[in-house]
């Protein structure tokens, strides 16, 4: 339900190429770092969102979604489930088209709110796994 193939395909191919990756820092040992690199290889612009606002993979980082001075198409969320709902709400406020909660990140209430706001949403999936499956 939270990762139906049609929604996954739509977010990856139709929602746009600017992805804010919340939780992305320069720590190469974190999953967000590797997933962001895969997104870039597939033509996505990756915008790091992390309190440190570090530049990662050549892209300027921002401390929050609200600090990004240009439109973001998809918000990819690498924070724990307790914090993810607030990020989904920020994505709605920022005008994103889609929200993607990474593997292990689930918030059913946030899913409902985000869908009701008109955004596509996937939870508990990884775009780095799903993109190659598109063929």
N, CA, C and O of each residue as an XYZ file, in Angstrom:
540
protein
N       0.827     -1.200      0.000
C       0.000      0.000      0.000
C       0.868      1.259      0.000
O       0.573      2.230     -0.697
N       1.930      1.228      0.784
C       2.743      2.442      0.910
C       3.811      2.536     -0.164
O       4.566      3.507     -0.216
N       3.872      1.529     -1.015
C       4.881      1.558     -2.059
C       4.372      0.890     -3.318
O       5.052      0.044     -3.900
N       3.167      1.273     -3.742
C       2.622      0.618     -4.924
C       3.448      1.007     -6.152
O       3.938      2.132     -6.247
N       3.599      0.067     -7.090
C       4.476      0.295     -8.244
C       4.127      1.536     -9.057
O       5.026      2.216     -9.553
N       2.849      1.843     -9.203
C       2.468      3.010    -10.010
C       2.943      4.308     -9.358
O       3.423      5.209    -10.046
N       2.809      4.405     -8.038
C       3.255      5.617     -7.340
C       4.773      5.713     -7.359
O       5.323      6.797     -7.555
N       5.450      4.597     -7.158
C       6.911      4.586     -7.218
C       7.371      5.088     -8.588
O       8.235      5.960     -8.673
N       6.795      4.538     -9.657
C       7.168      4.937    -11.019
C       6.883      6.420    -11.239
O       7.708      7.132    -11.813
N       5.726      6.887    -10.789
C       5.358      8.286    -10.996
C       6.347      9.224    -10.307
O       6.801     10.199    -10.905
N       6.681      8.927     -9.042
C       7.618      9.796     -8.325
C       8.983      9.794     -9.010
O       9.605     10.845     -9.164
N       9.444      8.622     -9.417
C      10.783      8.513    -10.003
C      10.881      9.059    -11.422
O      11.957      9.484    -11.842
N       9.775      9.054    -12.170
C       9.873      9.437    -13.576
C       9.101     10.692    -13.952
O       9.417     11.315    -14.966
N       8.099     11.085    -13.168
C       7.244     12.197    -13.568
C       7.230     13.380    -12.604
O       6.820     14.476    -12.984
N       7.667     13.176    -11.372
C       7.498     14.226    -10.360
C       8.536     15.342    -10.442
O       8.361     16.390     -9.821
N       9.604     15.135    -11.193
C      10.641     16.149    -11.303
C      11.972     15.654    -10.796
O      12.059     14.614    -10.142
N      13.009     16.410    -11.105
C      14.369     15.928    -10.857
C      15.087     16.610     -9.693
O      16.263     16.327     -9.464
N      14.424     17.494     -8.954
C      15.070     18.123     -7.807
C      14.577     17.444     -6.539
O      13.415     17.568     -6.151
N      15.493     16.722     -5.905
C      15.175     15.939     -4.710
C      15.891     16.527     -3.503
O      17.120     16.602     -3.481
N      15.130     16.943     -2.504
C      15.707     17.324     -1.215
C      15.857     16.049     -0.405
O      14.888     15.315     -0.215
N      17.065     15.781      0.073
C      17.314     14.572      0.855
C      17.530     14.992      2.305
O      18.597     15.482      2.676
N      16.491     14.788      3.117
C      16.514     15.218      4.512
C      17.267     14.184      5.337
O      16.888     13.014      5.400
N      18.342     14.644      5.965
C      19.211     13.758      6.728
C      20.516     13.480      6.010
O      21.345     12.719      6.508
N      20.714     14.091      4.834
C      21.944     13.878      4.064
C      23.058     14.783      4.573
O      22.947     16.009      4.571
N      24.135     14.135      5.008
C      25.329     14.860      5.444
C      26.532     14.303      4.693
O      26.386     13.435      3.833
N      27.706     14.799      5.016
C      28.922     14.321      4.360
C      29.443     13.014      4.957
O      30.522     12.557      4.581
N      28.697     12.408      5.878
C      29.094     11.146      6.485
C      28.895     10.013      5.473
O      27.770      9.573      5.232
N      29.999      9.550      4.887
C      29.939      8.527      3.843
C      29.424      7.191      4.344
O      29.034      6.346      3.539
N      29.412      6.981      5.649
C      28.929      5.730      6.215
C      27.424      5.654      6.352
O      26.886      4.595      6.676
N      26.738      6.749      6.113
C      25.277      6.768      6.260
C      24.605      6.385      4.945
O      25.107      6.685      3.862
N      23.468      5.722      5.064
C      22.743      5.277      3.865
C      22.382      6.455      2.962
O      22.424      6.329      1.738
N      22.031      7.587      3.548
C      21.621      8.742      2.743
C      22.711      9.145      1.754
O      22.412      9.560      0.634
N      23.968      9.025      2.163
C      25.082      9.427      1.306
C      25.117      8.570      0.032
O      25.244      9.094     -1.075
N      25.005      7.266      0.200
C      25.044      6.363     -0.951
C      23.807      6.487     -1.826
O      23.909      6.464     -3.053
N      22.638      6.619     -1.206
C      21.402      6.754     -1.982
C      21.436      8.041     -2.798
O      21.017      8.048     -3.955
N      21.926      9.124     -2.211
C      22.015     10.398     -2.938
C      22.923     10.255     -4.160
O      22.637     10.818     -5.217
N      24.011      9.507     -4.016
C      24.915      9.296     -5.151
C      24.202      8.538     -6.271
O      24.384      8.852     -7.447
N      23.398      7.548     -5.911
C      22.639      6.800     -6.923
C      21.636      7.724     -7.606
O      21.510      7.704     -8.830
N      20.922      8.533     -6.826
C      19.963      9.474     -7.416
C      20.660     10.389     -8.426
O      20.129     10.649     -9.506
N      21.843     10.872     -8.070
C      22.589     11.728     -8.997
C      22.951     10.980    -10.272
O      22.837     11.536    -11.364
N      23.385      9.733    -10.151
C      23.734      8.946    -11.331
C      22.552      8.802    -12.278
O      22.732      8.675    -13.489
N      21.348      8.821    -11.727
C      20.137      8.712    -12.544
C      19.553     10.081    -12.905
O      18.388     10.183    -13.289
N      20.365     11.123    -12.779
C      19.964     12.429    -13.287
C      19.201     13.326    -12.334
O      18.689     14.367    -12.745
N      19.116     12.945    -11.077
C      18.412     13.781    -10.109
C      19.368     14.817     -9.518
O      20.542     14.527     -9.290
N      18.864     16.008     -9.276
C      19.611     17.004     -8.509
C      19.299     16.735     -7.050
O      18.137     16.746     -6.644
N      20.329     16.496     -6.266
C      20.178     16.154     -4.859
C      20.519     17.372     -4.008
O      21.613     17.926     -4.121
N      19.591     17.787     -3.163
C      19.789     18.940     -2.288
C      19.863     18.436     -0.851
O      18.863     17.960     -0.313
N      21.038     18.536     -0.220
C      21.172     18.062      1.157
C      20.400     18.949      2.143
O      20.481     20.176      2.085
N      19.657     18.312      3.040
C      18.970     19.028      4.116
C      19.398     18.379      5.422
O      19.091     17.218      5.691
N      20.110     19.151      6.222
C      20.704     18.637      7.461
C      21.034     19.849      8.326
O      21.393     20.899      7.794
N      20.920     19.728      9.643
C      21.228     20.889     10.500
C      22.600     21.514     10.234
O      22.779     22.716     10.429
N      23.578     20.699      9.786
C      24.915     21.238      9.520
C      24.995     21.994      8.195
O      25.959     22.721      7.958
N      23.984     21.830      7.322
C      23.918     22.507      6.019
C      25.212     22.325      5.217
O      25.718     23.266      4.606
N      25.727     21.110      5.231
C      26.972     20.810      4.529
C      26.757     20.681      3.022
O      25.669     20.323      2.571
N      27.797     20.974      2.253
C      27.806     20.668      0.834
C      28.125     19.187      0.689
O      29.118     18.702      1.232
N      27.278     18.470     -0.048
C      27.451     17.030     -0.232
C      27.264     16.712     -1.718
O      26.343     17.220     -2.358
N      28.130     15.882     -2.250
C      28.067     15.510     -3.671
C      28.017     16.758     -4.563
O      27.358     16.758     -5.603
N      28.712     17.807     -4.151
C      28.799     19.014     -4.951
C      27.600     19.944     -4.856
O      27.558     20.962     -5.547
N      26.634     19.622     -4.023
C      25.430     20.451     -3.892
C      25.400     21.144     -2.539
O      25.659     20.530     -1.504
N      25.079     22.433     -2.563
C      24.950     23.232     -1.336
C      23.871     22.626     -0.440
O      22.791     22.265     -0.908
N      24.173     22.522      0.833
C      23.200     22.013      1.788
C      22.439     23.130      2.467
O      22.878     24.280      2.479
N      21.300     22.786      3.029
C      20.445     23.731      3.739
C      20.027     23.108      5.065
O      19.890     21.890      5.177
N      19.826     23.968      6.073
C      19.488     23.477      7.401
C      18.060     22.938      7.480
O      17.765     22.090      8.322
N      17.177     23.422      6.611
C      15.790     22.951      6.619
C      15.202     23.080      5.223
O      15.758     23.772      4.370
N      14.079     22.415      4.989
C      13.398     22.538      3.702
C      13.008     23.983      3.432
O      13.095     24.456      2.298
N      12.579     24.682      4.477
C      12.133     26.073      4.320
C      13.269     26.994      3.873
O      13.012     28.058      3.310
N      14.517     26.599      4.115
C      15.669     27.423      3.732
C      16.044     27.294      2.258
O      16.813     28.111      1.751
N      15.523     26.298      1.567
C      15.880     26.084      0.162
C      15.207     27.161     -0.682
O      13.982     27.281     -0.669
N      16.009     27.959     -1.429
C      15.454     29.127     -2.134
C      14.909     28.832     -3.536
O      14.740     29.755     -4.332
N      14.634     27.578     -3.845
C      14.111     27.208     -5.160
C      13.150     26.035     -4.957
O      13.176     25.388     -3.910
N      12.309     25.759     -5.945
C      11.338     24.669     -5.794
C      12.003     23.300     -5.695
O      13.018     23.033     -6.339
N      11.414     22.452     -4.884
C      11.854     21.066     -4.719
C      10.705     20.174     -5.186
O       9.548     20.404     -4.834
N      11.031     19.165     -5.972
C      10.006     18.274     -6.510
C       9.646     17.135     -5.563
O       8.471     16.844     -5.338
N      10.675     16.497     -5.013
C      10.471     15.337     -4.148
C      11.307     15.517     -2.886
O      12.439     15.999     -2.944
N      10.740     15.127     -1.746
C      11.461     15.162     -0.477
C      11.686     13.721     -0.033
O      10.737     12.992      0.258
N      12.959     13.321      0.014
C      13.372     11.977      0.413
C      13.802     12.054      1.870
O      14.699     12.823      2.213
N      13.169     11.262      2.729
C      13.292     11.437      4.176
C      14.101     10.313      4.816
O      13.687      9.154      4.826
N      15.269     10.686      5.353
C      16.168      9.772      6.066
C      16.235     10.123      7.542
O      17.325     10.156      8.114
N      15.110     10.384      8.165
C      15.086     10.598      9.611
C      14.202      9.519     10.206
O      13.447      8.866      9.486
N      14.291      9.326     11.524
C      13.495      8.247     12.107
C      12.007      8.579     12.058
O      11.612      9.734     11.902
N      11.205      7.544     12.193
C       9.759      7.675     12.032
C       9.148      8.720     12.956
O       8.158      9.356     12.594
N       9.724      8.910     14.148
C       9.186      9.897     15.089
C       9.292     11.322     14.550
O       8.477     12.176     14.900
N      10.275     11.582     13.710
C      10.497     12.924     13.167
C       9.962     13.086     11.747
O       9.823     14.207     11.259
N       9.664     11.981     11.090
C       9.343     12.013      9.671
C       8.035     12.742      9.361
O       7.931     13.401      8.327
N       7.052     12.635     10.226
C       5.768     13.283      9.974
C       5.901     14.789      9.844
O       5.269     15.399      8.982
N       6.709     15.381     10.686
C       6.923     16.828     10.610
C       7.604     17.193      9.298
O       7.307     18.236      8.716
N       8.511     16.348      8.829
C       9.180     16.609      7.551
C       8.169     16.515      6.403
O       8.202     17.327      5.479
N       7.284     15.537      6.463
C       6.247     15.416      5.431
C       5.388     16.678      5.398
O       5.043     17.168      4.322
N       5.043     17.201      6.570
C       4.248     18.438      6.630
C       5.022     19.608      6.023
O       4.441     20.447      5.334
N       6.327     19.665      6.275
C       7.165     20.713      5.687
C       7.221     20.568      4.170
O       7.246     21.565      3.449
N       7.241     19.329      3.685
C       7.260     19.091      2.242
C       5.984     19.620      1.590
O       6.029     20.221      0.517
N       4.852     19.393      2.244
C       3.582     19.921      1.744
C       3.650     21.445      1.695
O       3.286     22.061      0.693
N       4.120     22.046      2.788
C       4.204     23.513      2.867
C       5.155     24.078      1.813
O       4.959     25.190      1.322
N       6.189     23.302      1.469
C       7.184     23.772      0.502
C       6.715     23.606     -0.945
O       7.375     24.081     -1.870
N       5.594     22.942     -1.139
C       5.074     22.774     -2.491
C       5.645     21.598     -3.254
O       5.576     21.568     -4.483
N       6.213     20.619     -2.543
C       6.753     19.431     -3.214
C       5.624     18.638     -3.871
O       4.461     18.751     -3.486
N       5.988     17.841     -4.864
C       5.012     16.988     -5.550
C       4.951     15.597     -4.939
O       3.944     14.897     -5.052
N       6.044     15.206     -4.291
C       6.101     13.862     -3.734
C       6.948     13.800     -2.482
O       7.838     14.625     -2.272
N       6.659     12.810     -1.653
C       7.428     12.547     -0.436
C       7.794     11.070     -0.441
O       6.969     10.206     -0.738
N       9.052     10.803     -0.107
C       9.547      9.430     -0.093
C      10.162      9.162      1.273
O      11.171      9.769      1.631
N       9.551      8.244      2.046
C      10.118      7.816      3.322
C      10.963      6.577      3.062
O      10.493      5.611      2.462
N      12.206      6.609      3.514
C      13.160      5.534      3.275
C      12.774      4.239      3.981
O      11.821      4.201      4.758
N      13.525      3.187      3.701
C      13.319      1.893      4.348
C      13.277      2.064      5.866
O      14.148      2.707      6.452
N      12.270      1.490      6.484
C      12.138      1.552      7.931
C      11.454      2.799      8.450
O      11.191      2.896      9.649
N      11.157      3.759      7.582
C      10.498      4.997      8.010
C       9.019      4.888      7.652
O       8.644      4.864      6.480
N       8.190      4.823      8.694
C       6.752      4.655      8.514
C       6.013      5.573      9.492
O       6.302      5.583     10.689
N       5.065      6.338      8.969
C       4.176      7.163      9.793
C       2.843      7.222      9.047
O       2.667      8.020      8.126
N       1.914      6.368      9.459
C       0.653      6.248      8.734
C      -0.155      7.545      8.751
O      -0.800      7.877      7.756
N      -0.131      8.281      9.854
C      -0.876      9.543      9.921
C      -0.280     10.556      8.949
O      -1.013     11.291      8.288
N       1.048     10.596      8.861
C       1.703     11.512      7.921
C       1.373     11.117      6.483
O       1.172     11.978      5.626
N       1.319      9.817      6.229
C       0.963      9.333      4.902
C      -0.421      9.853      4.516
O      -0.609     10.373      3.416
N      -1.382      9.711      5.420
C      -2.749     10.170      5.141
C      -2.793     11.676      4.906
O      -3.428     12.136      3.957
N      -2.121     12.449      5.768
C      -2.107     13.916      5.622
C      -1.487     14.330      4.288
O      -1.998     15.210      3.597
N      -0.391     13.686      3.946
C       0.336     14.045      2.729
C      -0.485     13.718      1.489
O      -0.550     14.519      0.556
N      -1.108     12.550      1.476
C      -1.960     12.161      0.352
C      -3.177     13.092      0.248
O      -3.565     13.494     -0.849
N      -3.773     13.429      1.401
C      -4.921     14.339      1.395
C      -4.543     15.713      0.851
O      -5.382     16.412      0.282
N      -3.285     16.099      1.024
C      -2.803     17.391      0.519
C      -2.512     17.325     -0.985
O      -2.172     18.336     -1.598
N      -2.648     16.130     -1.575
C      -2.488     15.996     -3.012
C      -1.121     15.538     -3.481
O      -0.858     15.523     -4.683
N      -0.240     15.162     -2.557
C       1.094     14.713     -2.939
C       1.122     13.199     -3.090
O       0.367     12.483     -2.433
N       2.001     12.724     -3.962
C       2.284     11.296     -4.037
C       3.221     10.958     -2.890
O       4.060     11.771     -2.505
N       3.077      9.758     -2.345
C       3.940      9.383     -1.231
C       4.219      7.897     -1.245
O       3.353      7.077     -1.551
N       5.467      7.574     -0.901
C       5.928      6.203     -0.744
C       6.582      6.113      0.627
O       7.295      7.026      1.042
N       6.341      5.011      1.327
C       6.997      4.786      2.623
C       7.684      3.431      2.625
O       7.266      2.500      1.936
N       8.755      3.339      3.423
C       9.447      2.080      3.672
C       9.984      1.465      2.383
O       9.939      0.250      2.192
N      10.492      2.324      1.505
C      11.117      1.888      0.256
C      12.381      2.721      0.040
O      12.567      3.758      0.676
N      13.244      2.257     -0.862
C      14.469      2.986     -1.169
C      14.529      3.298     -2.670
O      14.465      2.376     -3.484
N      14.649      4.561     -3.049
C      14.709      4.880     -4.481
C      15.936      4.284     -5.177
O      15.890      4.009     -6.376
N      17.020      4.083     -4.446
C      18.219      3.492     -5.050
C      17.980      2.040     -5.438
O      18.652      1.518     -6.327
N      17.029      1.384     -4.780
C      16.652      0.023     -5.127
C      15.608      0.049     -6.246
O      15.634     -0.788     -7.148
N      14.700      1.007     -6.180
C      13.574      1.044     -7.117
C      13.936      1.579     -8.504
O      13.405      1.090     -9.501
N      14.832      2.575     -8.592
C      15.169      3.168     -9.894
C      15.663      2.117    -10.888
O      15.154      2.080    -12.009
N      16.631      1.258    -10.536
C      17.110      0.280    -11.509
C      16.017     -0.673    -11.983
O      16.095     -1.203    -13.091
N      15.001     -0.894    -11.154
C      13.908     -1.808    -11.513
C      13.024     -1.233    -12.620
O      12.284     -1.974    -13.266
N      13.096      0.092    -12.845
C      12.227      0.700    -13.846
C      12.602      0.277    -15.265
O      11.766      0.289    -16.169
N      13.866     -0.095    -15.448
C      14.310     -0.552    -16.754
C      14.629      0.571    -17.716
O      15.016      0.316    -18.856
